[in-house]
Amino acid sequence: MLQLTDRQLSLWRMRQRGLSISEIASRLGVSRQAIHKNLQAVENKIYRALISAAAASKVEIRKIDARKGILIGWSPWLKTEVYITFSSRNGLQIWFKHEGDCKTCPLRDDCIRILVNEAEERGVRLPIDAGLDPSKLAEIFFNKLLGEG
């Protein structure tokens, strides 16, 4: 389980909003080295949590970016891409790429809420359209997050 202190979560949020190490240090009145060291510890914890989630879900790891809090993998059982994310608002989340019938899914509103939270935390703009299925919204989000859209 991923255990981050309130201070570590605060640093993570600032970094996700695009603040540089120097900007964070200035805001907090500490050295850049202190921020760098603390962010390295946070990213190391996130890296280990992403790896553990992938192992528990039997996901083959393709790429990990602990700084962004994302692991890209492949599910050999479901034959689909898998995204494992960490955010301060949602914790660890596992997303299996699919084209399902989201309109009838009881988790539809939860998926939308979580995706919107993920995007807001990372400064990713999403088209918020009431008719957009979470699977399509997730595709847009991950493409933007990974610089593909």
Beta strands, then each sheet from edge to edge (+ up, - down):
strand 1: 60-65
strand 2: 70-75
strand 3: 80-87
strand 4: 91-96
sheet 1: 1+ 2- 3+ 4-
end
